[in-house]
Amino acid sequence: MNAVLYSRIIRPLLFALDPEFVHRQTIRAGSQLSKSAVACRWLHKAFSVQYEELRVEAFGLRFQNPVGLAAGFDKHGYVYPIMAGLGFGHMEIGSVSYQPWLGNPSPTLLRLPLDGGLINRLGLNSEGSEVVYGRLCNVRFEIPTGINLVKTADPTISGEHAIEDYLQGFSKFYPLADFITLNLSCPNTIEGRTFEDPELLAPLLERMGKRTAELLADGSRRKPVLIKLSPDLEDHVLDRIVALAAQHNIDGFVIANTTVRRENLKTPKYVLERFGFGGLSGRPLKTYVEEMVEKVSARTARRIPIIACGGIGCTPGKDPAEEVWEYLNLGATLVQLHTGLIYRGPSIVRRINQGLVRILRKNKLSSLAEFFQGRAGFGNDRSSPPVEISHCDSSPPSFTASI
Ligand SMILES: Cc1cc2nc3c(=O)[nH]c(=O)nc-3n(C[C@H](O)[C@H](O)[C@H](O)COP(=O)(O)O)c2cc1C
């Protein structure tokens, strides 16, 4: 399916339908197609392009290209083979919580076509670790696949129980996943505190370190563990999280989750107010993500790899490969997208990868590897001194809404 066909015919048809219905049907169809080896091979042929020069190595894993599918599209692990067939270099399944959780009642999705955005308040619905693990345990992942974990969104699970809940999911998926992403912006207690609160994050990472040591006692391979951040963190909280991540050998950051901000939107206010709370993704998120990628990259001297995620493919007339290139120049090593897939359709990955090859050639670079070598401090060199954070304080963090 080419980009013009998608934007002129398919997208208007899909956008005339209820977004939850479209997502459910896409997952249903994708799940059926995923069972057919012929369909997967066809998709691979039609959409996937591979270029030697786009290979990336990060946190001990090899990626065919830097473009990944962000969490939230395949929350329960139904459509892995199809998404891999679209040419993504990696993907995240989830967020998965240890216990099943229904999430919020409908409506949970609102498209903002005037802004190239989407608001969601799915409420961290998950079929739970047992079911998702059962679905994935016999799958051979062809691209690096992360399991994105979240604490069960049940607000009555708090304190020590919240940490144990997170650890149970972690123990379940650590042996299976290529990498684990901890989605920290989930409410931990009835008051809505999240694991982005450094007071809660410190014990979580401490206990996770111990659990990892137990899991590796039989000689199993160590898996990268990343943390995914909200773009709405205040600077002093971000600083403390970065310091904690460095102290606990976190392998990378995913920047960022959706925002609760509603600044500079073209969508009429009454539409936003009628829908109410939720996390905003797509084009309006991009500026915040760019700022945060730059900040974290500077604070870590690029020693901890960053996956930039926000708004790629959501600006009409803008080449999504240029957007990826901008993120890489701000300090990211890989990128992820979700909303762009809805706005640009399945050919977006191919378009980005073809565009990146052109950009490399224009810049007289033989490969992304050469580009990264030219960046100071690239990589995840644990022999470097730990990240120094300028102004760690103990003021209370800002809290982000759960979506
Ligand atoms: C419908 C929807 C569901 C999402 N669900 C999750 C989720 O379960 N876990 C998570 O970490 N991020 C989730 N996200 C956030 C995305 O992974 C991503 O961080 C965010 O949308 C920004 O990227 P984008 O602008 O390319 O969409 C979700 C996003 C959307 C649009």
The ligand as an SDF file (V2000), in Angstrom:
LIG
                    3D

 31 33  0  0  0  0  0  0  0  0999 V2000
   -3.3760    4.4910   21.8670 C   0  0  0  0  0  0  0  0  0  0  0  0
   -2.0750    4.5790   22.5820 C   0  0  0  0  0  0  0  0  0  0  0  0
   -1.7790    3.6590   23.5800 C   0  0  0  0  0  0  0  0  0  0  0  0
   -0.5740    3.7240   24.2670 C   0  0  0  0  0  0  0  0  0  0  0  0
   -0.2970    2.7960   25.2250 N   0  0  0  0  0  0  0  0  0  0  0  0
    0.9210    2.8060   25.8230 C   0  0  0  0  0  0  0  0  0  0  0  0
    1.2600    1.8070   26.7670 C   0  0  0  0  0  0  0  0  0  0  0  0
    0.4780    0.9020   27.0670 O   0  0  0  0  0  0  0  0  0  0  0  0
    2.4880    1.8670   27.3360 N   0  0  0  0  0  0  0  0  0  0  0  0
    3.4080    2.8280   27.0200 C   0  0  0  0  0  0  0  0  0  0  0  0
    4.5240    2.8150   27.5490 O   0  0  0  0  0  0  0  0  0  0  0  0
    3.1080    3.7740   26.1050 N   0  0  0  0  0  0  0  0  0  0  0  0
    1.9090    3.7790   25.5100 C   0  0  0  0  0  0  0  0  0  0  0  0
    1.6080    4.7440   24.5840 N   0  0  0  0  0  0  0  0  0  0  0  0
    2.5900    5.8060   24.2880 C   0  0  0  0  0  0  0  0  0  0  0  0
    3.3970    5.4840   23.0470 C   0  0  0  0  0  0  0  0  0  0  0  0
    4.1560    4.3230   23.2270 O   0  0  0  0  0  0  0  0  0  0  0  0
    4.3540    6.6470   22.7210 C   0  0  0  0  0  0  0  0  0  0  0  0
    5.2440    6.8010   23.7900 O   0  0  0  0  0  0  0  0  0  0  0  0
    3.6200    7.9550   22.4870 C   0  0  0  0  0  0  0  0  0  0  0  0
    2.4220    7.7420   21.7990 O   0  0  0  0  0  0  0  0  0  0  0  0
    4.4790    8.9390   21.6880 C   0  0  0  0  0  0  0  0  0  0  0  0
    4.7920    8.4670   20.4140 O   0  0  0  0  0  0  0  0  0  0  0  0
    3.9470    8.8830   19.0830 P   0  0  0  0  0  0  0  0  0  0  0  0
    3.8090   10.3670   19.0990 O   0  0  0  0  0  0  0  0  0  0  0  0
    4.7580    8.3460   17.9580 O   0  0  0  0  0  0  0  0  0  0  0  0
    2.6400    8.1930   19.2210 O   0  0  0  0  0  0  0  0  0  0  0  0
    0.3820    4.7150   23.9160 C   0  0  0  0  0  0  0  0  0  0  0  0
    0.0960    5.6310   22.8880 C   0  0  0  0  0  0  0  0  0  0  0  0
   -1.1060    5.5700   22.2370 C   0  0  0  0  0  0  0  0  0  0  0  0
   -1.3830    6.5570   21.1410 C   0  0  0  0  0  0  0  0  0  0  0  0
  1  2  1  0
  2  3  1  0
  2 30  2  0
  3  4  2  0
  4  5  1  0
  4 28  1  0
  5  6  2  0
  6  7  1  0
  6 13  1  0
  7  8  2  0
  7  9  1  0
  9 10  1  0
 10 11  2  0
 10 12  1  0
 12 13  2  0
 13 14  1  0
 14 15  1  0
 14 28  1  0
 15 16  1  0
 16 17  1  0
 16 18  1  0
 18 19  1  0
 18 20  1  0
 20 21  1  0
 20 22  1  0
 22 23  1  0
 23 24  1  0
 24 25  2  0
 24 26  1  0
 24 27  1  0
 28 29  2  0
 29 30  1  0
 30 31  1  0
M  END
$$$$
